[in-house]
Structure formats: structure tokens, C-alpha cells
Amino acid sequence: MIQYERFVLDNGLRVIVHEDHSTPMAVVNVMYDVGARDENPNKTGFAHLFEHLMFGGSINIEDYDEPLQMAGGENNAYTTNDLTNYYIQLPSENLETAFWLESDRMLSLAFSEKSLDVQRKVVCEEFKEHYINKPYGDVWHKLRELSYKEHPYRWMTIGKELSHIENAQLADVKSFFFKHYRPVNAVLVVAGHVSLDEVKRLSDKWFGPIPMGEKYIRNLPQESKQMQARLLEVEADVPLDAFYKTWHMASRLSKRYYAADLLSDILSGGGSSRLYQALVKEKQLFSQVDCSHMGSVDAGLLTIEGKLVKGVKMSDAEQAVKEEVEKMKSELVNEAELQKVKNKTESMIAFEDMSVMNRANSLATYELLGDAEMMNTELSRYQEITAEDIKKESEEIFDENNSNTMHYFSKN
């Protein structure tokens, strides 16, 4: 069990304290309830742009990194379609430095044309390098657009198109910040060699005076049930043909999510998994094949993807994938196979919980999902899943009308 205390400031900031005195370090994790799904469809990439802007100086602190380095700390951040996370690790005696830095960026960024210009260029270069010039770099842009017609998961965190970032204006950026990066839309987790009293004092001192902001009420267009299979054929300058297929699956807060997660592990969790054994080892149709899912808060996608062995026909590869999927729908998984993926999940959860940094991140994520206590109940949810649940979920997900297929052909 992970022990923690929770309190809420008058401005709506939720604070979670997890004491672990086996380490001399402290972690300060600020998670904002904003991701790429919250963007205007004509102005995408903003949540990710902010991840860069947040390091470009805040209203009273010109340079974020220098004081942190002087305090022996390190920091990083990440953005997803669902959330944005900033985290610091530093010696616990310098805890107040982290509070000072994080509260000042929450109070307000130092918005300037110069800072925006610098970060805009950085993000545009990242877009070109990873998504335009890299082989297979556009795959997920195309797959999301194929799979989603209504929900904002139809674009990636980097943005729908380069022009959205190139044309980002300071006024747009400012309004996005004051809409989303407010205490009432954030969770602060402080973990490590800290005490509840000290965190309460520092939270009141540094975060207490920040204006609450308006609670952001999410009202996103929901994806309608897909009634017909979709196919996209692409030809590109890549070394090998590739096959991609997505199916819509349940949201993160559904009981069905846990069945889908175990199902993806049965199909592709390592060398003894079904897809690897059948399609790579025995039939030698794919050089690599993988089954994964987005793990997204709203209804996500389960994906099977692989690079074909040179000379293999796309139709043969596709048929072989279909056969494996049909087996999942028609036969119960045997208990040993199910137990194996449950054990793997258990060890992954245990391994993740080993570092204070990961524990802080998990507590923030679960609090954002609705309840930090989920951190202590997750494993039991996986343990409850039966072979019947897996079969039922397979039937639900692997309906051909619920699928989106992309044949990605090499020009060579």
C-alpha cells in the first residue's frame, strides 16, 4: 500500500503528500488537467508548445534551470493527449526552491514575442524531424485521422499540422494558459524526504495566493460507434512495407480497459507472445510485430502493427493477423497464459512503484482520473479479469466493422 495524505487549498489546488524517509531526495510534481484533446481543432499543438514555453521564464524568474541546478535539482516534463506533467527532483533540504520555481510558473509565464519565437522554432524543428522527414514518421498522424472522425484524439500532441504552430500568436497562447494552467485545474504531489506540516506551510506560502482560475469543464465531442471498416493505402519512401490496424476500445476508467490491457499483452508481450510466435517465428511474415494500446482517458485504440519481411504479400500478412485475432474471439485463453500476463503486470506495477519519482507521477495521474486511491487498487482490478472477460472483450473489440487498416507500402 502506498501511504499518502491529501488536502485542498482555498484556490482549488489539490495537494498530495507521500512521505518516504528512505531517500534524502524530494520530488515535486505538478500535473495540469490539460492535453492535446483540449485544443481548438484549428489551433493544435498548444499543450505541447506550452511544455516548451514553461521553461522559457516566468513572471519573476527569468531562468528556470539555473537556480534549480544550483539547488542540486533536475527537472523534466511531458505532454499527452490527456494531461501535462512537470516534475522536479532535488535534495529535500532545498525543497522550497522547487515550490518557488513551480508556483511562479503557475502564477504566470513571462509572455514575450521573443520566448514564443524561440520555442515555436524548436517545436517546428521537432515536427519536421520526427513526423515529416523520418521514415514512418507520419504513420500516427494518418492512423488517428483514419480512426477518429469526431473526438480530438484525431490529432497528435505535436499538432495536426505544422502551420498551427508556425502561426501561433501570443494572444492565443496567453488565453490558453489562463484557461488551463490554474490551481483549480492542477494537482501538486510532493514526495520523498518531506513532512506533511512542511508541505502544508510551503503550499500555503507559495501556491495559496495564486488566483484560482475557472474550473475547466470538459465537453468534448464523443466518437460515434464505428459501423464500417476503413482502409487507407499509402506509398512512401521507406525501407519495408508495414501493416497497421486499429480498433476502438474502452476508456481508462472502464472495467473493460483492464481486459483490453491484458489482451494486448497476450498477443504481444515479448518473445513467447502469440503474435511473435506465429507471425515472426513460425510463418516468418513479419520481421517485427506488436500489439499495444493508447492507455488514453477517453475511449482509445488497440493497435496491431508490424514491418513485413521483404517479398511477403500484404494480403498474406493481413490474413495471418486476422487468424490470430479470430482465435482470441473463439477460444478461451488458458489459465497459465492468463496468469503469466497478470504476473507480468504485477511486476511492472511493482517496478514502477520503486522510485519516488514514479510514485509521485502515479499519484498525480490517479488523482486526475478521479481518485489517488486507484494507485492501491489497480492490481486487484487486473487480478479480477477472467478468461471469459478476455474472450468477451476480444469479441467486442475485434469486430471488423470497428477496425481501421493501413497498408503502408515501400516505393523501393
C-alpha positions as CSV (number, residue, x, y, z in Angstrom):
1,M,0.0,0.0,0.0
2,I,1.2,3.5,-0.9
3,Q,0.6,5.8,2.1
4,Y,-0.3,9.5,1.4
5,E,-2.2,12.5,2.8
6,R,-4.3,14.8,0.7
7,F,-5.6,18.4,1.3
8,V,-7.0,21.1,-0.9
9,L,-6.0,24.8,-0.9
10,D,-8.7,27.5,-0.9
11,N,-7.9,28.2,-4.6
12,G,-8.7,24.6,-5.5
13,L,-5.2,23.2,-5.8
14,R,-5.2,19.6,-4.8
15,V,-2.1,18.6,-2.8
16,I,-0.9,15.0,-2.1
17,V,1.9,14.3,0.2
18,H,3.7,10.9,0.2
19,E,6.4,10.6,2.8
20,D,9.4,8.3,2.2
21,H,12.3,8.9,4.5
22,S,14.5,6.1,3.0
23,T,15.7,8.7,0.5
24,P,17.4,12.1,1.0
25,M,15.6,13.4,-2.1
26,A,12.2,15.1,-2.7
27,V,10.0,15.2,-5.8
28,V,7.7,18.0,-6.6
29,N,5.3,17.0,-9.4
30,V,2.7,19.4,-10.9
31,M,0.2,17.9,-13.2
32,Y,-2.3,20.0,-15.2
33,D,-5.6,18.7,-16.4
34,V,-4.9,19.7,-20.0
35,G,-3.7,17.8,-23.0
36,A,-4.0,17.9,-26.8
37,R,-7.6,16.8,-26.7
38,D,-8.5,20.3,-25.1
39,E,-7.2,22.3,-28.1
40,N,-9.1,24.2,-30.7
41,P,-9.1,21.9,-33.9
42,N,-7.8,24.9,-35.9
43,K,-5.1,25.7,-33.3
44,T,-3.5,22.4,-32.3
45,G,-0.1,21.6,-30.7
46,F,-0.6,24.2,-28.0
47,A,-0.4,21.9,-25.0
48,H,2.9,20.6,-26.3
49,L,4.1,24.1,-27.2
50,F,3.5,25.0,-23.5
51,E,5.7,22.3,-22.3
52,H,8.5,24.2,-24.0
53,L,7.3,27.7,-23.1
54,M,7.1,26.7,-19.4
55,F,10.9,26.6,-19.4
56,G,11.3,30.0,-21.1
57,G,11.0,32.1,-17.9
58,S,8.1,33.0,-15.6
59,I,6.9,36.4,-14.4
60,N,9.5,36.8,-11.6
61,I,12.1,34.2,-12.6
62,E,13.9,34.8,-15.8
63,D,15.8,31.5,-15.9
64,Y,14.2,28.3,-14.6
65,D,17.1,25.9,-14.9
66,E,19.9,27.8,-13.3
67,P,18.5,28.2,-9.7
68,L,17.4,24.6,-9.8
69,Q,20.8,23.3,-10.8
70,M,22.4,25.4,-8.0
71,A,20.0,23.6,-5.7
72,G,21.2,20.2,-7.0
73,G,18.0,19.5,-8.8
74,E,16.9,18.2,-12.1
75,N,13.6,18.5,-14.0
76,N,11.6,17.5,-17.0
77,A,8.1,17.5,-18.4
78,Y,5.8,15.6,-20.8
79,T,2.5,16.2,-22.6
80,T,0.0,13.7,-23.7
81,N,-3.4,14.0,-25.4
82,D,-4.9,13.9,-21.9
83,L,-2.6,15.7,-19.5
84,T,0.6,17.8,-19.0
85,N,3.1,17.0,-16.3
86,Y,6.1,18.9,-14.8
87,Y,8.4,17.3,-12.3
88,I,11.5,18.2,-10.2
89,Q,13.8,16.1,-8.1
90,L,16.2,17.7,-5.7
91,P,17.8,17.2,-2.2
92,S,15.0,17.6,0.3
93,E,16.7,20.5,2.2
94,N,16.2,22.6,-0.9
95,L,12.5,21.7,-1.2
96,E,11.5,25.4,-1.1
97,T,13.4,26.2,-4.3
98,A,11.1,23.8,-6.2
99,F,8.0,25.4,-4.6
100,W,9.3,28.9,-5.6
101,L,10.0,27.8,-9.2
102,E,6.8,25.9,-9.8
103,S,4.5,28.4,-8.2
104,D,5.9,31.2,-10.2
105,R,5.2,29.5,-13.5
106,M,1.7,28.7,-12.3
107,L,1.2,32.4,-11.3
108,S,2.1,33.5,-14.9
109,L,4.6,32.8,-17.6
110,A,6.7,35.8,-18.8
111,F,4.9,36.0,-22.1
112,S,7.1,37.6,-24.8
113,E,7.3,37.5,-28.5
114,K,11.0,36.5,-28.2
115,S,10.3,33.5,-26.0
116,L,7.4,32.4,-28.2
117,D,9.5,32.8,-31.3
118,V,12.3,30.7,-29.8
119,Q,10.1,27.8,-28.7
120,R,7.9,27.9,-31.8
121,K,11.1,27.3,-33.9
122,V,12.1,24.4,-31.6
123,V,8.7,22.7,-31.9
124,C,8.6,23.3,-35.6
125,E,12.0,21.6,-36.0
126,E,10.8,18.7,-33.8
127,F,7.7,18.4,-36.0
128,K,9.9,18.2,-39.2
129,E,12.5,15.9,-37.8
130,H,10.2,13.3,-36.2
131,Y,7.0,13.5,-38.2
132,I,7.8,14.7,-41.7
133,N,11.4,13.7,-42.6
134,K,11.6,10.4,-40.6
135,P,10.6,7.1,-42.3
136,Y,7.2,6.1,-41.0
137,G,7.0,9.4,-39.1
138,D,3.6,10.3,-40.4
139,V,2.0,6.9,-39.5
140,W,0.2,8.0,-36.4
141,H,-1.0,11.3,-37.9
142,K,-2.7,9.2,-40.6
143,L,-3.9,6.4,-38.3
144,R,-5.5,8.9,-35.9
145,E,-7.3,10.7,-38.7
146,L,-8.5,7.4,-40.1
147,S,-9.7,6.1,-36.7
148,Y,-11.3,9.2,-35.2
149,K,-13.8,11.4,-37.0
150,E,-15.2,13.4,-34.1
151,H,-13.1,13.1,-31.0
152,P,-10.0,15.3,-30.6
153,Y,-7.8,12.3,-30.3
154,R,-7.7,12.6,-34.1
155,W,-4.6,14.7,-33.8
156,M,-1.3,14.1,-32.1
157,T,0.2,16.1,-29.2
158,I,2.7,17.7,-31.6
159,G,-0.3,19.1,-33.5
160,K,-2.4,18.3,-36.5
161,E,-0.3,20.3,-38.9
162,L,2.9,22.4,-38.8
163,S,1.1,25.6,-39.8
164,H,-0.8,25.6,-36.5
165,I,2.4,26.1,-34.5
166,E,4.0,28.4,-37.1
167,N,1.0,30.7,-36.9
168,A,0.6,30.6,-33.1
169,Q,0.0,34.1,-31.8
170,L,0.9,35.5,-28.4
171,A,-2.7,36.3,-27.6
172,D,-3.8,32.7,-28.4
173,V,-1.0,31.4,-26.2
174,K,-1.9,33.7,-23.3
175,S,-5.6,32.8,-23.3
176,F,-4.8,29.0,-23.5
177,F,-2.5,29.5,-20.4
178,F,-5.0,31.3,-18.2
179,K,-7.8,28.9,-19.2
180,H,-5.9,25.7,-18.3
181,Y,-2.8,26.3,-16.1
182,R,-4.7,27.4,-13.0
183,P,-4.6,26.0,-9.4
184,V,-8.2,24.6,-9.8
185,N,-7.1,22.6,-12.8
186,A,-3.9,21.2,-11.2
187,V,-2.6,18.5,-8.8
188,L,0.6,19.0,-6.8
189,V,2.3,15.9,-5.4
190,V,5.2,16.2,-3.0
191,A,7.0,13.0,-2.2
192,G,10.2,11.7,-0.6
193,H,12.0,13.0,2.5
194,V,9.3,15.6,3.4
195,S,6.8,16.1,6.1
196,L,3.1,16.9,5.9
197,D,3.4,20.0,8.0
198,E,6.2,21.4,6.0
199,V,4.4,20.8,2.7
200,K,1.3,22.5,4.1
201,R,3.3,25.5,5.1
202,L,5.1,25.8,1.8
203,S,1.9,25.2,-0.2
204,D,0.1,28.0,1.6
205,K,3.1,30.3,1.2
206,W,3.8,29.7,-2.4
207,F,0.7,28.4,-4.1
208,G,-2.0,29.8,-1.8
209,P,-2.0,33.4,-3.2
210,I,-2.4,32.3,-6.8
211,P,-5.8,33.2,-8.2
212,M,-8.0,30.1,-8.5
213,G,-9.0,30.5,-12.2
214,E,-12.1,29.0,-13.6
215,K,-12.6,25.2,-13.3
216,Y,-12.3,23.9,-16.9
217,I,-15.4,21.7,-17.6
218,R,-14.6,19.3,-20.4
219,N,-17.3,18.9,-23.0
220,L,-15.6,17.1,-25.9
221,P,-17.3,15.6,-28.9
222,Q,-17.6,11.9,-28.4
223,E,-16.8,9.4,-31.1
224,S,-19.8,7.6,-32.5
225,K,-19.7,3.8,-32.7
226,Q,-17.8,2.8,-35.9
227,M,-20.2,0.9,-38.1
228,Q,-17.9,0.2,-41.1
229,A,-14.3,-0.9,-41.7
230,R,-12.0,1.7,-43.1
231,L,-8.9,1.1,-45.3
232,L,-6.1,3.5,-46.2
233,E,-3.3,2.6,-48.6
234,V,-0.1,4.7,-48.6
235,E,3.1,4.6,-50.6
236,A,6.2,6.2,-49.1
237,D,9.9,6.3,-49.3
238,V,10.5,3.7,-46.5
239,P,12.6,0.5,-46.5
240,L,9.9,-2.1,-45.8
241,D,6.2,-2.5,-46.2
242,A,4.3,-2.1,-43.0
243,F,0.8,-3.1,-41.8
244,Y,-1.2,-1.2,-39.2
245,K,-4.7,-2.0,-37.8
246,T,-6.6,-0.2,-35.0
247,W,-9.8,-1.0,-33.2
248,H,-11.7,1.2,-30.8
249,M,-11.5,0.1,-27.2
250,A,-13.0,1.2,-23.8
251,S,-11.9,4.3,-21.8
252,R,-9.3,4.2,-19.0
253,L,-12.0,4.3,-16.3
254,S,-13.9,1.3,-17.6
255,K,-13.6,-2.2,-16.2
256,R,-13.2,-3.3,-19.8
257,Y,-9.9,-1.4,-20.0
258,Y,-8.2,-4.0,-17.8
259,A,-9.3,-6.8,-20.0
260,A,-8.1,-5.0,-23.1
261,D,-4.7,-4.3,-21.5
262,L,-4.2,-8.0,-20.6
263,L,-5.4,-8.9,-24.1
264,S,-2.7,-6.8,-25.8
265,D,-0.1,-8.5,-23.6
266,I,-1.3,-11.9,-24.5
267,L,-0.9,-11.0,-28.2
268,S,2.4,-9.3,-27.9
269,G,4.1,-9.2,-24.5
270,G,7.6,-10.4,-25.5
271,G,9.1,-13.4,-27.3
272,S,6.6,-16.0,-26.0
273,S,3.6,-14.0,-27.1
274,R,1.1,-15.2,-29.7
275,L,1.9,-12.7,-32.5
276,Y,5.6,-13.1,-32.2
277,Q,5.5,-16.9,-32.1
278,A,3.0,-17.3,-35.0
279,L,3.9,-14.4,-37.3
280,V,7.6,-13.8,-36.8
281,K,9.0,-17.2,-35.7
282,E,6.8,-19.8,-37.4
283,K,5.4,-18.2,-40.5
284,Q,8.2,-15.6,-40.9
285,L,5.8,-13.0,-42.4
286,F,6.9,-10.1,-40.2
287,S,10.3,-9.0,-39.1
288,Q,8.6,-7.4,-36.0
289,V,5.0,-7.2,-34.8
290,D,3.4,-5.5,-31.9
291,C,0.1,-5.1,-30.2
292,S,-0.4,-2.0,-28.0
293,H,-3.0,0.5,-26.9
294,M,-3.0,4.2,-26.2
295,G,-3.9,3.9,-22.5
296,S,-6.0,7.1,-23.0
297,V,-8.5,8.5,-20.6
298,D,-11.3,8.6,-23.2
299,A,-12.1,5.6,-25.4
300,G,-8.8,4.7,-27.1
301,L,-7.3,2.5,-29.7
302,L,-5.8,-1.0,-29.6
303,T,-3.3,-1.4,-32.4
304,I,-1.5,-4.3,-34.2
305,E,1.4,-3.1,-36.3
306,G,4.3,-4.8,-37.9
307,K,7.0,-4.5,-40.6
308,L,6.7,-7.2,-43.3
309,V,9.6,-9.4,-44.3
310,K,10.8,-8.3,-47.8
311,G,8.8,-10.1,-50.5
312,V,5.8,-11.0,-48.3
313,K,2.5,-10.0,-49.8
314,M,0.4,-7.6,-47.7
315,S,-2.7,-9.8,-48.2
316,D,-0.9,-12.8,-46.6
317,A,0.4,-10.8,-43.7
318,E,-3.1,-9.3,-43.1
319,Q,-4.7,-12.8,-43.3
320,A,-2.3,-14.2,-40.7
321,V,-3.1,-11.3,-38.3
322,K,-6.8,-12.0,-38.8
323,E,-6.4,-15.6,-37.9
324,E,-4.7,-14.8,-34.6
325,V,-7.4,-12.2,-33.8
326,E,-10.1,-14.8,-34.6
327,K,-8.5,-17.3,-32.2
328,M,-8.8,-14.7,-29.4
329,K,-12.5,-14.3,-30.2
330,S,-13.4,-18.0,-30.5
331,E,-11.2,-19.7,-27.8
332,L,-10.8,-19.2,-24.1
333,V,-7.2,-18.2,-23.1
334,N,-5.8,-21.0,-20.9
335,E,-5.2,-20.2,-17.2
336,A,-1.4,-20.4,-17.4
337,E,-1.2,-17.9,-20.2
338,L,-3.6,-15.5,-18.4
339,Q,-1.7,-15.9,-15.1
340,K,1.6,-15.2,-16.9
341,V,0.4,-11.8,-18.2
342,K,-1.1,-11.0,-14.8
343,N,2.2,-11.7,-13.2
344,K,4.0,-9.6,-15.7
345,T,1.6,-6.7,-15.0
346,E,2.1,-7.1,-11.2
347,S,5.9,-7.0,-11.6
348,M,5.6,-3.9,-13.8
349,I,3.4,-2.1,-11.3
350,A,5.9,-3.1,-8.5
351,F,8.9,-2.0,-10.6
352,E,7.2,1.4,-11.3
353,D,6.5,2.0,-7.7
354,M,10.2,1.5,-6.7
355,S,11.2,5.1,-7.5
356,V,9.8,8.1,-5.6
357,M,9.6,9.9,-8.9
358,N,7.3,7.3,-10.4
359,R,5.1,7.1,-7.3
360,A,4.6,10.9,-7.4
361,N,3.7,10.7,-11.0
362,S,1.2,7.8,-10.5
363,L,-0.5,9.6,-7.5
364,A,-1.0,12.7,-9.6
365,T,-2.3,10.7,-12.6
366,Y,-4.8,8.7,-10.5
367,E,-5.9,11.9,-8.7
368,L,-6.5,13.5,-12.1
369,L,-8.5,10.4,-13.1
370,G,-10.7,11.0,-10.1
371,D,-9.1,9.2,-7.1
372,A,-5.5,8.9,-6.0
373,E,-6.5,5.7,-4.1
374,M,-6.7,3.9,-7.5
375,M,-2.9,3.5,-7.1
376,N,-3.6,1.0,-4.4
377,T,-6.4,-0.8,-6.1
378,E,-5.1,-1.2,-9.7
379,L,-3.6,-4.6,-9.2
380,S,-6.8,-6.1,-7.9
381,R,-8.7,-4.9,-10.9
382,Y,-6.3,-6.9,-13.2
383,Q,-6.5,-9.9,-10.9
384,E,-10.3,-10.0,-11.2
385,I,-10.2,-10.4,-15.0
386,T,-11.1,-13.9,-16.1
387,A,-10.5,-15.8,-19.3
388,E,-14.2,-15.2,-20.1
389,D,-13.7,-11.5,-19.8
390,I,-10.8,-11.7,-22.3
391,K,-12.9,-13.6,-24.8
392,K,-15.8,-11.2,-24.4
393,E,-13.5,-8.2,-24.8
394,S,-11.9,-9.8,-27.9
395,E,-15.3,-10.3,-29.5
396,E,-16.2,-6.6,-28.7
397,I,-13.0,-5.1,-29.9
398,F,-12.1,-7.3,-32.9
399,D,-15.3,-6.7,-34.8
400,E,-14.2,-6.0,-38.4
401,N,-16.7,-3.0,-38.6
402,N,-14.8,-1.5,-35.6
403,S,-11.4,-1.6,-37.5
404,N,-9.2,0.8,-39.4
405,T,-6.5,-0.7,-41.6
406,M,-3.5,1.0,-43.2
407,H,-1.3,-0.7,-45.8
408,Y,1.9,1.3,-45.8
409,F,3.9,0.3,-49.0
410,S,7.5,0.9,-49.7
411,K,8.2,2.6,-53.0
412,N,11.5,0.8,-53.3
